[in-house]
Amino acid sequence: MIARSIFLPGGGYFYTDHPLIAIIPAAVELFLIADILLVVLAGSAAPNRIPDLLAGLLLLALFWGLETAVTILHCRRYVRDFIPEKRDPTRSPQPVTTKMSM
């Protein structure tokens, strides 16, 4: 789930089967990736402006990392809610009680 969240826009939400929630984070991540690529291309076009572009690139990468971290934390909660807790094998099973109505 973590690898999908990092490498695919909205991947964590798609993995946890929440496609409607995934639309907005996927759009934001695609926008940030496009901006990062444009900054890199602008840096290759004007090599003397690279120090100025590095600050912008760092800021965009920081926002992308923050958004991805929030997605991972949110999707981990979905996974924890879906998968039941592990049972302790040393604990004795609880007896099954049934009520019979008369």
LOMI-517081 format. One record per residue: x, z, y of N, C-alpha, C in turn. Coordinates in nm, 4 decimals. Atoms other than C-alpha are relative to their C-alpha. Layout:
<atoms>
      n.px      n.pz      n.py     ca.px     ca.pz     ca.py      c.px      c.pz      c.py
         X         Z         Y         X         Z         Y         X         Z         Y
...
</atoms>
This chain:
<atoms>
      n.px      n.pz      n.py     ca.px     ca.pz     ca.py      c.px      c.pz      c.py
    0.0824    0.0000   -0.1180    0.0000    0.0000    0.0000    0.0871    0.0000    0.1247
   -0.0861   -0.0068   -0.1173    0.2845    0.0789    0.2375    0.0655   -0.1347    0.0272
   -0.0623    0.1316   -0.0192    0.4582   -0.2546    0.1796   -0.1016   -0.1001    0.0550
    0.1029    0.0900   -0.0520    0.1316   -0.4392    0.2392   -0.0300    0.0297    0.1457
    0.0253   -0.0362   -0.1393    0.0771   -0.2457    0.5614    0.1120   -0.0476    0.0915
   -0.1131    0.0407   -0.0834    0.4243   -0.3330    0.6849    0.0084   -0.1519    0.0134
   -0.0268    0.1437   -0.0009    0.4441   -0.6998    0.5877   -0.1213   -0.0891    0.0234
    0.1202    0.0793   -0.0232    0.0822   -0.8165    0.6169   -0.0825    0.0622    0.1123
    0.0848   -0.0554   -0.1054   -0.1222   -0.7757    0.9345   -0.1337    0.0479   -0.0570
    0.1235   -0.0579    0.0530   -0.4068   -0.5415    0.8421    0.0023    0.0183   -0.1498
   -0.0104   -0.0017    0.1454   -0.2780   -0.5346    0.4843   -0.0433    0.1301   -0.0646
    0.0398   -0.1286    0.0561   -0.3345   -0.1641    0.4294   -0.1504    0.0138   -0.0095
    0.1465   -0.0080    0.0022   -0.7004   -0.1897    0.5199   -0.0589   -0.0974   -0.1018
    0.0478    0.0931    0.1018   -0.7464   -0.4975    0.3036    0.0249    0.0565   -0.1396
   -0.0325   -0.0603    0.1288   -0.5769   -0.3121    0.0165   -0.1012    0.1086   -0.0367
    0.0961   -0.1068    0.0267   -0.8165   -0.0184    0.0514   -0.1442   -0.0495    0.0064
    0.1313    0.0641    0.0026   -1.1099   -0.2624    0.0592   -0.0867    0.0377    0.1203
    0.0713   -0.0203   -0.1261   -1.2081   -0.2161    0.4253    0.0249   -0.1220    0.0900
   -0.0332    0.1212   -0.0754   -1.2046   -0.5760    0.5527   -0.0553   -0.0017    0.1427
    0.0535    0.0009   -0.1362   -1.4261   -0.5150    0.8557    0.0851    0.0845    0.0944
   -0.0891   -0.0828   -0.0809   -1.1968   -0.2393    0.9788    0.1330   -0.0720    0.0212
   -0.1304    0.0668   -0.0044   -0.8942   -0.4637    0.9110    0.0082   -0.1090    0.1060
   -0.0017    0.1145   -0.0923   -0.9960   -0.7351    1.1569    0.0732    0.0337    0.1301
   -0.0611   -0.0333   -0.1292   -0.8941   -0.5570    1.4779    0.1494    0.0315   -0.0149
   -0.1448   -0.0221    0.0136   -0.5581   -0.4162    1.3554    0.0767   -0.1266   -0.0385
   -0.0674    0.1251    0.0369   -0.4753   -0.7541    1.2004    0.0195   -0.0875    0.1236
   -0.0126    0.0800   -0.1221   -0.5439   -0.9295    1.5312    0.1065    0.0581    0.0929
   -0.1007   -0.0639   -0.0854   -0.3330   -0.6751    1.7222    0.1401   -0.0227   -0.0554
   -0.1313    0.0221    0.0599   -0.0450   -0.7050    1.4763    0.0444   -0.1448    0.0125
   -0.0354    0.1416   -0.0181   -0.0569   -1.0845    1.4878    0.0413   -0.0280    0.1440
   -0.0344    0.0170   -0.1409   -0.0499   -1.0692    1.8679    0.1398    0.0570    0.0276
   -0.1315   -0.0595   -0.0221    0.2502   -0.8341    1.8639    0.1114   -0.0814   -0.0670
   -0.0996    0.0834    0.0681    0.4353   -1.0497    1.6100    0.0243   -0.1287    0.0789
   -0.0143    0.1220   -0.0806    0.3677   -1.3602    1.8196    0.0797    0.0287    0.1269
   -0.0760   -0.0358   -0.1198    0.4957   -1.1821    2.1308    0.1475    0.0225   -0.0316
   -0.1399   -0.0227    0.0390    0.8113   -1.0713    1.9481    0.0705   -0.1332   -0.0242
   -0.0603    0.1315    0.0236    0.8751   -1.4275    1.8309    0.0214   -0.0766    0.1300
   -0.0171    0.0681   -0.1287    0.8191   -1.5619    2.1825    0.1161    0.0588    0.0799
   -0.1125   -0.0621   -0.0699    1.0654   -1.3107    2.3278    0.1323   -0.0450   -0.0622
   -0.1221    0.0459    0.0669    1.3251   -1.4094    2.0670    0.0282   -0.1452    0.0362
   -0.0196    0.1401   -0.0387    1.2699   -1.7791    2.1429    0.0411   -0.0132    0.1465
   -0.0402    0.0034   -0.1410    1.2948   -1.7113    2.5166    0.1448    0.0440    0.0159
   -0.1404   -0.0436   -0.0049    1.6231   -1.5299    2.4551    0.0951   -0.1081   -0.0449
   -0.0876    0.1084    0.0444    1.7633   -1.8275    2.2696    0.0034   -0.1141    0.1009
    0.0030    0.1053   -0.1016    1.6599   -2.0593    2.5536    0.0821    0.0375    0.1229
   -0.0753   -0.0447   -0.1173    1.8231   -1.8472    2.8257    0.0932    0.1145   -0.0419
   -0.0891   -0.1045    0.0517    2.1246   -1.6609    2.6810    0.0481    0.0997    0.1055
   -0.0455   -0.0928   -0.1033    2.2193   -1.5062    3.0166   -0.1047    0.1061    0.0333
    0.1078   -0.0962   -0.0256    1.8838   -1.3175    3.0292   -0.0230    0.0934   -0.1199
    0.0205   -0.0784    0.1220    1.9268   -1.1485    2.6881   -0.0101    0.1503    0.0271
    0.0171   -0.1448   -0.0223    1.9797   -0.7916    2.8248   -0.1396    0.0368    0.0493
    0.1353   -0.0278   -0.0475    1.6462   -0.8109    3.0066   -0.1026   -0.0169   -0.1125
    0.0935    0.0249    0.1091    1.4718   -0.9499    2.6991    0.0084    0.1059   -0.1091
   -0.0147   -0.1024    0.1026    1.6117   -0.6804    2.4712   -0.0892    0.1210    0.0281
    0.0879   -0.1121   -0.0342    1.4188   -0.4118    2.6612   -0.1448   -0.0335   -0.0355
    0.1357    0.0422    0.0359    1.0957   -0.6075    2.6195   -0.0188   -0.0085   -0.1500
    0.0061    0.0090    0.1458    1.1725   -0.6750    2.2556   -0.0077    0.1387   -0.0634
    0.0031   -0.1369    0.0505    1.2377   -0.3066    2.1939   -0.1365    0.0637    0.0222
    0.1321   -0.0550   -0.0298    0.9101   -0.2104    2.3606   -0.1064   -0.0594   -0.0927
    0.0962    0.0632    0.0910    0.7106   -0.4630    2.1552    0.0184    0.0492   -0.1433
   -0.0265   -0.0499    0.1353    0.8811   -0.3499    1.8343   -0.0464    0.1445   -0.0141
    0.0474   -0.1387    0.0027    0.8002    0.0121    1.9224   -0.1517    0.0045   -0.0157
    0.1467    0.0054    0.0125    0.4299   -0.0699    1.9693   -0.0418   -0.0486   -0.1388
    0.0317    0.0513    0.1331    0.4265   -0.2690    1.6457    0.0238    0.1075   -0.1060
   -0.0290   -0.1075    0.0940    0.5908    0.0170    1.4568   -0.1007    0.1132    0.0087
    0.1001   -0.1051   -0.0180    0.3493    0.2706    1.6038   -0.1337   -0.0408   -0.0597
    0.1281    0.0484    0.0534    0.0467    0.0595    1.5158    0.0043   -0.0059   -0.1525
   -0.0149    0.0057    0.1451    0.1771    0.0063    1.1624    0.0009    0.1404   -0.0599
   -0.0016   -0.1381    0.0490    0.2449    0.3795    1.1193   -0.1392    0.0604   -0.0001
    0.1374   -0.0500   -0.0044   -0.1099    0.4640    1.2272   -0.0828   -0.0626   -0.1124
    0.0708    0.0674    0.1101   -0.2438    0.2057    0.9809    0.0359    0.0623   -0.1341
   -0.0433   -0.0589    0.1268   -0.0361    0.3528    0.6971   -0.0607    0.1385   -0.0186
    0.0554   -0.1350    0.0108   -0.1470    0.7091    0.7711   -0.1510   -0.0026   -0.0238
    0.1449    0.0112    0.0164   -0.5117    0.6055    0.7979   -0.0354   -0.0500   -0.1395
    0.0283    0.0542    0.1329   -0.5025    0.4033    0.4752    0.0379    0.0982   -0.1102
   -0.0321   -0.1035    0.0987   -0.3301    0.6866    0.2887   -0.1174    0.0964   -0.0154
    0.1176   -0.0873    0.0071   -0.6337    0.8961    0.3760   -0.1099   -0.0655   -0.0842
    0.0990    0.0716    0.0819   -0.8625    0.6287    0.2276    0.0362    0.0080   -0.1482
   -0.0431   -0.0051    0.1393   -0.6549    0.6262   -0.0914   -0.0208    0.1406   -0.0560
    0.0188   -0.1377    0.0464   -0.6594    1.0075   -0.1158   -0.1471    0.0329   -0.0218
    0.1432   -0.0247    0.0174   -1.0372    1.0130   -0.0719   -0.0548   -0.0711   -0.1224
    0.0510    0.0791    0.1114   -1.0844    0.7506   -0.3419    0.0507    0.0496   -0.1343
   -0.0603   -0.0424    0.1267   -0.8445    0.8772   -0.6101   -0.0213    0.1499   -0.0157
    0.0222   -0.1435    0.0189   -0.9459    1.2130   -0.7545    0.1318    0.0753   -0.0177
   -0.1196   -0.0815    0.0144   -0.6994    1.5004   -0.7612    0.0415    0.0077   -0.1459
   -0.0499   -0.0109    0.1366   -0.4788    1.5358   -1.0662   -0.0407    0.1356   -0.0578
    0.0366   -0.1238    0.0672   -0.5923    1.7941   -1.3161    0.1248    0.0681   -0.0518
   -0.1099   -0.0788    0.0539   -0.3602    2.0718   -1.4237   -0.0146    0.0044   -0.1514
    0.0156    0.0045    0.1459   -0.2946    2.0159   -1.7977    0.0080    0.1383   -0.0652
   -0.0098   -0.1330    0.0598   -0.2193    2.3858   -1.8543   -0.1277    0.0807    0.0170
    0.1246   -0.0717   -0.0239   -0.5587    2.4941   -1.7252   -0.0987   -0.0316   -0.1111
    0.0972    0.0224    0.1077   -0.8219    2.5418   -1.9902   -0.1229   -0.0711    0.0555
    0.1189    0.0717   -0.0477   -1.1233    2.3142   -1.9669   -0.1165    0.0967    0.0183
    0.1156   -0.0846   -0.0252   -1.4340    2.4664   -1.8220   -0.1115   -0.0365   -0.0957
    0.1079    0.0304    0.0946   -1.7235    2.5000   -2.0614   -0.1145   -0.0736    0.0684
    0.1130    0.0765   -0.0503   -2.0112    2.2632   -2.0185   -0.1257    0.0831   -0.0228
    0.1257   -0.0761    0.0122   -2.3331    2.4454   -1.9476   -0.1155   -0.0928    0.0312
    0.1206    0.0782   -0.0234   -2.6706    2.2870   -1.9702   -0.1178    0.0938    0.0095
    0.1217   -0.0794   -0.0140   -2.9973    2.4294   -1.8583   -0.1129   -0.0761   -0.0689
    0.1138    0.0611    0.0673   -3.2916    2.3624   -2.0751   -0.1265    0.0556    0.0630
    0.1266   -0.0458   -0.0584   -3.6268    2.3774   -1.9106   -0.1080    0.0012   -0.1060
    0.1071   -0.0127    0.0983   -3.9273    2.4895   -2.1039   -0.1308   -0.0303    0.0611
</atoms>
